[in-house]
Amino acid sequence: MKNRKEEELEEEEKKEEEEEEKEEEKEEEEEEKKEEDEEEKEEEEEEERGGGRGKETMHVGERGRSN
């Protein structure tokens, strides 16, 4: 059987690992949110300039057709 000190050390290591994982997940979520916010901001700026999703471009062979 393991002695008490070894068990305490293992428990402490597990807690530290769990805390590190939680911190990493939190950082990843913050990074994703930051990227999404930047993309949204870029889309808004593009729409303000007259471009964006609402405007379609004509492709070859679509002459004369209004968008």
Secondary structure as UniProt FT lines:
FT   HELIX           4..48
FT   TURN            49..50
FT   TURN            53..54
FT   TURN            60..61
FT   TURN            63..64
//
